[in-house]
Amino acid sequence: MTLSLNISNLFNDSSTHELVDQLRKRTTEEEILEFERKFNSTNEKNLHIYICRFLKNRSISRALASKWLITIINNKESEIKP
């Protein structure tokens, strides 16, 4: 799969819907972390910023946002701990 999500304009409806669809497609921790790595490498803002904004604007459910944010945070914490 080729990932070409570059959403510099956060409030572009088609980009927002596409990103939310991509978030919903990933269900395993590995898929989530792989998507985050690819996304962060091609966009100027990290994925967690977009997830928080979507949550604030009620573009995604709390359950979906919490799943992604917990996975991302746990991964970052495991990278920090020796």
Secondary structure, DSSP 4 states (H G I P E B T S, - for coil): -------SSTT-HHHHHHHHHHHHH--SHHHHHHHHHHHHHHSSS-HHHHHHHHHHTTSS-HHHHHHHHHHHHHHHHHHH--
